[in-house]
Amino acid sequence: MVDIDGYITINTEEDGTYLTVFPPKGKGKKVDHDSVIKEIKKLNLKEVDMDAIERAVKESTGQPVLIVKEKIAIKDGQIFVNITPDEMFAQVTIVPPQGGGKDITEEDVYNTLKNHNVVFGIKKDVISKLVKKGLEAKNDPTILLEPIEDIIAEGQNVQNGEDAKLEMLFDTTVQKEEEKEATEAAPEEQLADDKIDYRNVKSIQNVKKGTPLAKKVPPTNGVNGMTVTGKVIKAKPGNDVKFIIGKGVEPASDNPELYVAANDGQVIFKNNKLEVLSIYEINGDVDMSIGNIDFVGSVIIHGSVGEFKIKAGEDVLIDGVADGTEIIAGGKVIVKGGIVGKKARVIAQDDVTTKYIRNAYVETEKSIIVNEAAMHSTLIAGQKIIVMGAKGLIVGGTIAAAFEVSAKEIGSKLATYTEISIGETPKMREEMQKATAELKNIEEQLDKTKKGIIFLKDLSTKMGGNLPPDKRDLMAKLTRTQFKLMTEQKKWEEIKNKLEAKAKEMQTTKRGKVNCLGMVYTGVKIIINKVQRTISDELKYSTFVEKNGEVQVIPYSG
C-alpha cells in the first residue's frame, strides 16, 4: 500500500461551508488540527463551529461536515508587485483564488507588470512556473492554498569602464616570487640524486634588444546598465593612465602602444615602473639567497663568490675573491681579490684581470693579467699572459699563450714542474679541428643537394617543364637547403680563415716569446712554436725565443 498523508477539502454548498477530512493511508500522517484552523481563518468566516471542526479532524471519515452556515466569499486570484528602491529587482506575489474565484493566468501577470512599468529583465520561465504552481494547488486538495512569490524581473548591472593598463609580455612570476621570499621558502631545484640544488634559487629575467615587454591596453567605455523599469544606468568610462617608462625601454617604431627593450639586460617592473637594466649588481657576497647568476648584460658583485656559477653576456666584476666559482663571460672578467680552488673555472672572450690565481682554470680569447702570482693553475690565452705585479710569480701548472708570457719569476727553488707554451693554444687547435670537420660535413651535404637539383632540372626539361607537384615541392625544398648550407659554409670558412691567419702570423713574425725579469728555475719547460726547452740551470733577466728550430735565450727584452 502506498503511504499517503491525510488531507482536507473546504467546499461551499447552498446551506453553508463544509469541511471534509480524509484519513491517511498506510503510514501517512493524520491531518493536524492547528493547520486546519489556520486554513479556515484565511477564509474570514464568522461563527465557525469549532466543535464540528475538532470532531471532523478527530474522526477523519472523509465525509463532509458543516462547519458554518455561511458561504465562502468568492475572491479572484490576486497579483502584487514589489519593486526594490534601486529598481534592479521586481518581486511578484500571487494569492490563489477563493470560493471558485478566477485563476491567475500568465497574461494577468504580464499585464500587472506592465501597469507597474516593469519592462526589462522579465523572467518568463518564472512566470510560467508560478502560474502552473497556482493551478496545481487548486486542483490538488493535499496542497494548502497559500500566496506564492518569487523574483520576476532582474535589471542589468552597470559595468564601468576599466582604466588603461600595461599588459606585461614577460613572466612576472619570477619577480613576484623574489618579493615574497622573505616570508616563504625559496624555490628549489631537484637534482638527479635527490639532493637539492640551493644555488639555483633565483632567476633573472633576461631580454634582448627589441624584445616586446609590454603593451598599453587603452581604457574601455564600459557597458550601460538598465533597471527593470527600463531606466538606463550610464557607465563611467575608464581613465587613461600614464605609465613610467624607465631606462632601457622605448616604444616600438611601428607601434607607440608597444614597449620594447632598448638594450640587452634585466627587465624589472616595480612601483609601476618598467625598465631594462644592462647591469646586474649585487651589494655583498653571493650566497644561497642569490644563487647562480645567468645574465645577458654585465654582472657586478661588491663582495666575494663561492662555489656558484656566473654567466654573463658581457663583463663580470667581482670586488672580492672567486673561490671555486665558475665564470663564463662574453666580455672581460675582473676579480680584484683572486681566483682560487680546483673547482674554479673562468672562460672569457676578453681580458681576465685578477690579483692571483691558485689551483684554477682560466681561459680567454684575449689576455690574462695577474698582479701577484699564478700558482698550480691552467692558464690559456689567445694573446698574452702577464704576471708582472708585486710578486709576479708563475709556479706550477700549464701556461699557454699565443704570443707572449711575461713574469718576474718562473718556477721555484724546489724545481716545481711548470710548463710555459707559446704558439698555437689547445683552444685554437680545437677550433681549427671543429671548423675543418664542419666544412667537410657541409661540403658533403652540398654535393648531394646539388646533384638532386641537377637531376630534377633534367627531369623537368624532359617533361617540358611540367614536373609533378611532389617533384616541384622537392625542388623547392632542395633549393632552400642549398641556400642554408651555403650560408653555413661561408660562416665556417670565415672562422677557419681567421684561425689560419692567426697561426700564420705566429709562424711568420716569430714574435712569440717568454720574458722573465727575475729568476727562471730548473724544472721549467718552455715550448715556443712546438719547439721545447727544459731549464737545467737557473737563468735570470732572460727572454726566450724560437730561432733556427730551437728555443734560445737572449737578454731580457720585455
C-alpha positions in Angstrom: 0.0 0.0 0.0 1.2 3.5 -0.8 1.7 5.8 2.1 -0.5 9.0 1.7 -0.9 11.7 4.3 -4.4 12.8 5.3 -5.8 16.0 3.7 -8.8 18.3 3.8 -11.2 20.0 1.4 -13.3 23.0 2.1 -16.4 23.4 -0.2 -19.3 25.8 -0.3 -22.8 24.4 -0.7 -26.2 26.2 -0.7 -26.7 25.8 3.0 -23.1 26.7 4.1 -19.5 25.7 4.1 -18.4 22.1 4.6 -15.1 20.6 5.9 -14.1 17.2 4.7 -11.1 15.5 6.5 -9.7 12.5 4.7 -7.8 9.8 6.7 -4.2 8.9 5.8 -3.3 5.7 4.0 -0.6 3.3 5.1 1.9 5.0 7.3 0.8 8.5 6.2 0.3 11.3 8.7 -3.1 12.4 10.0 -4.4 15.9 9.4 -3.2 18.3 12.1 -5.9 20.3 13.9 -3.9 23.5 14.0 -3.2 23.5 10.3 -7.0 23.1 9.6 -7.8 26.1 11.8 -5.1 28.1 10.0 -6.7 27.4 6.6 -10.2 28.2 7.8 -9.1 31.5 9.3 -7.8 32.6 5.8 -11.4 32.4 4.6 -12.6 35.1 7.0 -15.7 33.1 8.0 -17.7 34.1 11.1 -19.3 32.0 13.8 -17.4 28.8 12.8 -18.5 25.6 14.7 -15.1 24.8 16.4 -16.6 21.6 17.9 -17.6 20.4 14.4 -14.1 21.1 13.2 -12.5 19.2 16.1 -14.8 16.3 15.6 -14.2 16.1 11.8 -10.4 16.2 12.4 -10.6 13.5 15.1 -12.8 11.2 13.2 -11.3 11.8 9.7 -14.2 9.9 8.0 -13.8 11.5 4.6 -17.4 12.8 4.9 -18.4 16.5 4.6 -19.1 18.2 7.9 -21.0 21.5 8.1 -18.8 24.0 10.0 -20.7 27.3 9.3 -23.9 28.4 7.7 -22.1 30.9 5.6 -20.7 30.6 2.1 -17.0 31.3 1.4 -16.7 34.7 -0.2 -15.7 34.4 -3.8 -12.3 36.0 -4.4 -10.4 36.1 -7.7 -6.7 35.4 -7.6 -4.6 38.4 -6.9 -1.2 39.7 -8.1 1.0 42.0 -6.1 4.3 43.5 -7.5 7.1 44.9 -5.3 10.0 46.8 -6.9 13.2 47.4 -4.9 14.2 51.0 -4.3 17.1 50.8 -6.8 14.6 49.3 -9.3 17.0 46.4 -10.0 14.6 43.7 -8.9 10.8 43.1 -9.1 9.1 40.5 -6.9 5.6 39.2 -7.7 3.2 37.6 -5.1 0.3 35.6 -6.4 -2.6 35.0 -4.0 -4.7 32.0 -5.2 -8.5 32.5 -5.7 -11.1 31.6 -3.1 -14.5 30.1 -3.3 -14.2 29.4 -7.0 -12.8 32.8 -7.9 -10.9 33.4 -11.2 -7.5 31.8 -11.6 -4.4 33.9 -12.4 -3.1 33.5 -15.9 0.3 34.4 -17.4 -1.4 37.2 -19.3 -2.6 38.6 -16.0 0.9 38.6 -14.7 2.3 40.4 -17.8 -0.4 43.0 -17.7 0.2 43.7 -14.0 4.0 44.1 -14.6 3.2 46.5 -17.5 1.0 48.5 -15.1 3.9 48.8 -12.7 6.3 49.8 -15.6 8.3 46.6 -15.3 9.6 46.2 -18.9 13.1 44.8 -18.6 14.7 41.6 -17.4 11.4 39.8 -17.1 11.8 36.1 -16.3 9.3 34.3 -18.5 10.2 30.9 -17.1 9.5 32.1 -13.6 6.1 33.4 -14.6 5.1 30.1 -16.2 6.3 28.2 -13.1 4.3 30.4 -10.7 1.1 30.2 -12.7 1.4 26.4 -13.0 2.1 26.1 -9.3 -1.1 28.0 -8.5 -3.2 25.7 -10.7 -1.6 22.6 -9.2 -2.5 23.9 -5.7 -6.1 24.5 -6.7 -6.6 21.1 -8.3 -4.7 19.1 -5.6 -6.6 19.1 -2.3 -3.5 18.0 -0.5 -1.8 21.3 -1.2 -2.8 24.2 1.0 -3.6 27.4 -0.8 -1.0 30.0 0.2 0.4 33.0 -1.6 3.3 32.2 -4.0 6.1 34.7 -4.5 9.4 34.9 -6.5 11.8 37.4 -8.2 10.1 38.0 -11.6 12.4 40.6 -13.2 16.1 41.5 -12.7 17.9 44.5 -14.0 21.3 44.6 -15.7 24.1 45.9 -13.5 26.3 48.7 -15.0 29.8 47.8 -15.9 32.0 50.8 -15.5 35.0 51.1 -17.9 38.4 49.9 -17.0 41.4 52.3 -16.7 44.2 51.9 -19.2 46.8 49.3 -18.1 50.1 47.8 -19.1 49.8 44.2 -20.1 53.2 42.5 -19.4 54.5 40.3 -22.2 57.1 38.6 -20.0 56.9 36.3 -17.0 56.3 38.4 -13.9 56.0 35.5 -11.6 59.8 35.3 -11.1 59.8 38.8 -9.7 56.8 38.2 -7.5 58.4 35.1 -6.0 61.5 37.1 -5.2 59.4 39.8 -3.5 57.8 37.1 -1.3 60.9 35.2 -0.4 61.2 37.0 3.0 58.3 35.0 4.3 58.2 32.0 2.0 60.7 29.3 1.2 62.9 29.8 -1.8 62.2 27.7 -4.9 64.3 24.6 -5.1 65.7 22.6 -8.0 65.7 18.8 -7.6 68.9 17.0 -8.8 69.1 13.5 -10.2 70.5 12.2 -6.9 67.6 13.7 -4.9 69.8 16.4 -3.5 68.5 20.0 -3.5 70.5 22.5 -5.6 70.0 25.6 -3.5 72.3 27.5 -5.8 69.5 27.8 -8.4 67.2 29.7 -6.2 66.8 32.9 -8.3 66.2 33.6 -12.0 66.9 36.8 -13.8 64.5 38.0 -16.5 67.0 38.4 -19.3 65.8 40.1 -22.5 67.4 41.0 -25.8 67.2 44.4 -27.5 63.9 44.7 -29.4 62.1 42.1 -27.2 58.4 43.1 -26.7 58.0 43.8 -22.9 54.5 45.3 -22.5 51.6 46.7 -24.5 49.3 49.5 -23.4 45.7 48.4 -23.2 43.5 51.5 -23.7 40.7 52.4 -21.3 37.3 50.9 -22.0 34.0 52.7 -22.2 32.1 50.2 -20.1 28.6 48.8 -20.5 25.4 50.7 -19.6 23.1 49.0 -17.1 19.3 49.0 -17.0 16.6 48.9 -14.3 13.6 46.7 -14.5 11.6 49.8 -15.3 13.8 50.5 -18.4 15.9 53.3 -17.0 19.4 53.4 -18.4 22.3 53.4 -15.9 25.2 55.2 -17.6 28.6 53.5 -17.3 31.6 55.6 -16.3 34.4 55.4 -18.9 37.8 54.3 -17.7 40.6 56.8 -17.3 43.7 57.0 -19.5 46.8 56.4 -17.3 50.4 57.5 -18.0 52.9 54.8 -17.1 56.5 55.4 -16.0 58.9 54.1 -18.7 62.4 53.8 -17.3 65.8 53.2 -18.6 66.3 50.7 -21.4 62.6 50.8 -22.6 61.2 52.5 -25.7 58.1 52.5 -27.8 58.3 50.2 -30.8 59.0 52.1 -34.1 55.8 50.8 -35.7 53.5 50.8 -32.7 53.6 53.5 -30.0 51.4 51.4 -27.7 54.0 48.6 -27.7 57.1 48.9 -25.4 60.3 47.0 -26.3 63.7 46.6 -24.8 66.1 49.4 -25.9 69.1 47.2 -24.9 70.0 43.8 -23.6 69.5 43.4 -19.9 67.3 42.5 -17.0 63.7 43.5 -17.2 62.1 44.9 -14.0 58.6 46.1 -13.3 58.3 47.7 -9.8 56.3 50.5 -8.4 54.5 50.9 -11.7 57.9 51.5 -13.5 59.2 49.4 -16.3 62.9 49.3 -17.1 65.7 47.2 -18.5 68.9 47.3 -16.7 72.1 46.4 -18.6 74.0 45.8 -15.3 73.1 43.2 -12.6 74.6 44.5 -9.4 74.8 42.7 -6.0 75.8 44.7 -3.0 77.6 42.0 -1.0 78.6 38.4 -1.3 76.9 35.8 -3.5 75.3 33.3 -1.2 72.4 30.9 -1.2 69.9 33.8 -1.2 71.4 34.9 -4.6 72.4 31.6 -6.1 73.7 31.0 -9.6 73.6 34.0 -11.9 72.7 33.9 -15.6 72.5 37.5 -17.0 72.6 38.8 -20.6 74.5 42.0 -19.6 77.3 42.8 -17.2 77.5 41.5 -13.6 79.0 43.5 -10.7 79.4 41.9 -7.3 80.5 44.0 -4.4 81.7 41.1 -2.4 83.1 37.5 -2.8 81.7 34.5 -4.6 81.8 30.8 -3.5 81.0 27.7 -5.5 78.4 29.3 -7.7 78.0 29.7 -11.5 78.1 33.2 -13.0 77.2 33.5 -16.7 77.2 37.0 -18.2 76.7 38.2 -21.8 79.2 41.0 -21.1 81.7 41.8 -18.3 82.0 40.3 -14.8 83.4 42.4 -12.0 84.0 40.8 -8.5 85.4 43.1 -5.8 86.3 40.1 -3.6 87.5 36.5 -4.2 86.1 33.9 -6.6 86.6 30.7 -4.6 85.6 27.6 -6.6 83.5 29.8 -8.9 82.6 29.0 -12.5 82.5 32.2 -14.6 81.6 32.4 -18.2 81.7 35.9 -19.7 81.1 37.4 -23.2 83.4 40.2 -22.2 86.0 41.0 -19.6 86.5 39.3 -16.2 87.9 41.4 -13.3 88.4 39.7 -9.9 90.0 42.1 -7.5 90.7 39.5 -4.9 91.8 36.3 -6.6 90.6 33.2 -8.4 91.2 30.1 -6.3 90.1 26.5 -6.0 90.1 23.3 -8.1 86.5 23.9 -9.0 87.3 27.5 -10.1 86.8 27.8 -13.9 86.9 31.1 -15.8 86.2 31.3 -19.6 86.1 34.8 -21.1 86.0 36.4 -24.5 88.0 39.4 -23.4 90.8 40.1 -20.9 90.9 38.4 -17.5 92.4 40.5 -14.7 93.0 39.4 -11.1 95.3 39.7 -8.1 96.3 36.0 -8.0 95.3 32.6 -9.4 95.7 29.4 -7.5 94.6 25.8 -8.4 92.2 27.2 -11.1 91.5 27.0 -14.8 91.4 30.3 -16.7 90.8 30.6 -20.5 90.3 33.7 -22.6 90.4 34.8 -26.3 92.5 37.8 -25.2 95.0 38.2 -22.4 95.3 37.2 -18.7 96.8 39.8 -16.4 97.8 38.7 -12.9 99.2 41.1 -10.3 100.8 38.8 -7.7 101.0 35.1 -8.7 99.7 32.3 -10.8 100.2 29.0 -8.9 99.5 25.4 -9.9 96.8 26.5 -12.5 96.0 26.1 -16.1 96.0 29.4 -18.0 95.2 29.6 -21.7 95.2 33.0 -23.5 94.6 33.9 -27.2 97.1 36.7 -26.8 99.3 37.2 -23.7 99.7 36.2 -20.1 101.3 38.9 -18.0 102.2 38.3 -14.3 104.3 41.4 -13.5 102.8 42.9 -10.3 104.2 42.9 -6.8 105.4 39.3 -6.8 105.0 38.4 -10.5 105.3 34.7 -9.8 104.4 31.8 -12.0 104.9 28.4 -10.4 103.4 25.0 -11.3 100.7 24.2 -13.8 100.4 24.8 -17.5 100.6 28.3 -19.0 99.8 28.7 -22.7 99.5 31.9 -24.7 99.5 32.6 -28.4 102.2 35.4 -28.4 103.8 36.1 -25.0 104.2 35.1 -21.4 105.8 37.6 -19.0 106.6 37.2 -15.3 109.1 38.3 -12.7 109.8 34.8 -11.5 109.0 31.4 -13.2 109.2 28.1 -11.3 110.7 27.6 -7.8 113.8 26.6 -6.0 112.1 23.2 -5.4 112.2 22.6 -9.2 108.4 22.6 -9.4 107.3 21.4 -12.8 106.0 24.4 -14.7 105.1 24.4 -18.4 105.1 27.6 -20.5 103.8 27.3 -24.0 103.8 29.9 -26.8 102.1 29.5 -30.1 99.0 27.6 -31.1 96.9 27.0 -28.0 94.8 23.9 -27.3 91.7 26.1 -27.8 93.0 27.2 -31.3 93.7 23.6 -32.3 90.2 22.5 -31.1 88.6 25.4 -33.0 90.5 24.5 -36.2 89.5 20.9 -35.9 85.9 21.8 -35.4 85.9 24.3 -38.3 87.5 21.7 -40.6 85.0 19.0 -39.6 82.0 21.3 -40.1 83.2 22.4 -43.5 83.7 18.8 -44.6 80.2 17.9 -43.5 78.7 20.9 -45.2 80.5 20.2 -48.5 79.2 16.6 -48.5 75.7 17.8 -47.9 76.0 20.5 -50.6 77.3 17.9 -53.1 74.2 15.7 -52.5 71.9 18.7 -52.7 73.3 20.0 -55.9 73.1 16.6 -57.5 69.4 16.3 -56.5 68.7 19.8 -58.0 70.5 18.9 -61.3 68.5 15.6 -61.5 65.2 17.4 -61.1 66.2 20.1 -63.6 67.0 17.5 -66.2 63.7 15.7 -65.4 61.8 19.0 -65.9 63.4 19.6 -69.3 62.4 16.1 -70.4 58.8 16.7 -69.2 58.5 20.0 -71.0 58.7 22.0 -67.7 55.8 20.1 -66.2 57.1 18.5 -63.1 54.6 16.6 -60.8 53.6 18.5 -57.7 55.6 16.3 -55.4 58.7 16.8 -57.5 58.1 20.6 -57.5 57.9 20.6 -53.7 61.1 18.6 -53.6 62.9 21.1 -55.9 61.8 24.0 -53.7 63.0 22.1 -50.5 66.4 21.3 -52.0 66.8 24.9 -53.2 66.1 26.2 -49.7 68.5 23.6 -48.2 71.2 24.7 -50.7 70.9 28.3 -49.7 71.1 27.4 -46.0 74.1 25.2 -46.5 75.9 27.9 -48.5 75.3 30.4 -45.7 76.7 28.0 -43.1 79.7 27.2 -45.4 80.5 30.9 -45.6 80.4 31.3 -41.8 82.7 28.4 -41.1 85.1 29.4 -43.9 85.5 32.8 -42.2 86.2 31.2 -38.9 88.8 28.9 -40.4 90.4 31.7 -42.4 90.8 33.8 -39.2 92.4 30.9 -37.3 94.8 30.2 -40.2 95.7 33.9 -40.4 96.5 33.9 -36.7 98.6 30.7 -37.0 100.4 32.1 -40.0 101.1 35.4 -38.1 102.7 33.5 -35.3 104.9 31.5 -37.7 106.0 34.3 -39.9 106.6 37.1 -37.3 108.3 34.8 -34.9 107.3 37.2 -32.2 106.3 34.6 -29.7 108.4 34.9 -26.6 108.7 34.3 -22.8 110.0 37.1 -20.7 111.3 36.7 -17.1 112.6 39.8 -15.3 113.8 37.7 -12.4 114.7 34.1 -12.0 113.7 31.1 -14.1 114.3 27.9 -12.1 115.1 24.4 -13.1 112.1 22.2 -13.7 110.5 24.7 -16.1 109.7 23.6 -19.6 109.4 26.3 -22.3 107.7 25.5 -25.6 107.7 28.0 -28.4 106.1 27.1 -31.8 106.2 23.4 -30.8 110.0 23.6 -30.0 110.8 22.6 -26.4 113.5 23.5 -23.9 113.8 22.3 -20.3 115.7 24.6 -18.0 118.6 22.8 -16.4 120.3 25.8 -14.9 118.8 28.8 -13.2 118.6 31.8 -15.5 118.0 35.5 -14.7 116.8 38.5 -16.6 116.1 36.4 -19.7 113.9 36.3 -22.8 113.2 33.0 -24.6 112.5 33.0 -28.4 112.4 30.3 -31.1 115.2 30.6 -33.6 116.6 28.1 -36.1 114.4 25.3 -34.7 115.5 25.8 -31.1 114.5 27.8 -28.0 117.2 30.3 -27.4 117.9 32.7 -24.5 118.6 36.3 -25.1 118.9 39.3 -22.7 115.6 40.4 -21.2 113.6 42.4 -23.9 110.2 42.6 -22.2 
